[in-house]
């Protein structure tokens, strides 16, 4: 039995130890904001936070989750949209929107570790998150704007 937290709620799991966290979140908990993209931790669509740091849930096996504290896109809003989410909307970042939960989770993690990131910081942190629509310039601009709001 594996014990851990998801969005502040204690959870336990005694199923297939090789099940990816992504499928636990989506199929068992019904938290569908975290998306499946590549299944190989290359695209970032499945990004969640583990103790505040961005991780890829598609390759994180449930057997490794003991003591983990996972936060999904559903929980980062708290009582309302975060500064990142507000700026994302105000600057019209999303095009198709599929990758955006992962992009937002990565951006929130970046701003937590570097409240005033440079372009190089943003590019390095976001390089593992793929946007098929190519909204990278809008993503960078939104992160810079969110940094001003949260500073």
NORWO-V375291 format. One record per backbone hydrogen bond with DSSP energy under -0.5 kcal/mol. NH is the residue of the N-H (numbers start at 1). CO is the residue of the C=O. If there is no record, write none. Layout:
NH,CO  NH,CO
This chain:
2,13  4,11  5,68  6,9  7,70  9,6  11,4  13,2  19,16  21,60  22,57  23,20  24,20  25,21  26,22  27,23  28,23  28,24  29,24  31,25  32,30  34,31  35,33  35,45  47,44  48,55  49,71  50,53  51,49  51,69  53,50  55,48  57,46  57,55  59,56  61,59  62,19  63,17  64,61  65,62  67,3  68,65  70,5  71,49  75,72  76,72  77,73  78,75  80,77  86,82  87,83  88,84  89,85  90,86  91,87  92,89  93,88  100,97  103,99  104,100  105,101  106,102  107,103  108,104  109,105  110,106  111,107  112,108  113,109  114,110  117,114  122,118  123,119  124,120  125,121  126,122  127,123  129,126  130,43  130,128  132,130  134,131  139,135  140,136  141,137  142,138  143,139  144,140  145,141  146,142  147,143  148,144  149,145  150,146  151,147
